[in-house]
Amino acid sequence: MNNKPTPNSHSIIELSIAQERLRQARYSFNLALVTTALSACIGLVGAGLLLLGKVTEGTVTAAGGMAASVRCVQLAKDTNDRLDKILAELDDET
């Protein structure tokens, strides 16, 4: 039996990668949108705490919201980079 990939199997894999990238792009956008909204709310709570004189709590609250937003963007970028690497490896094989 021949285990060597055929050109047609590369096309199928490339199509699967493209579909996966689109799916992840949709989820990443939705996650970024929700995270941005939550971060804005957390930032407002942090600003309120700062205005009330609770500096430590306000700073921690605002920083936590920003950290969550940054992590979601990094997660989406890492996933996309991995898919790009797989696609490049497939292109090198053909």
C-alpha positions, 0 to 999 in steps of 0.5 A: 500500500502506498502511504505517500501523499498524493497531490489531491490529498494535499488539496484536501488538507489545505482546504481543511486548514483553510476551513479551520483558520476561518473557524478559529478566526470567527471564534477569535473575533468573538472572544476578542470582542467579549474580552474587550467588553469585559475589560472595559467593564473591569476598567470602569470598576477599577477606575471607580475603585481608584476614585473611591480611594482604594488604589490597590484594588483599583490597580489590580482590577484594571491590570487583570482586565488588560491581562485577560485581553492580551492573553486572548490575542496571544492565544489566537496568534499562536494558533494561527502561526501553527496553522501557517507552519503546517501549510508551509510544510505542505507547500514544501512537499509539493 
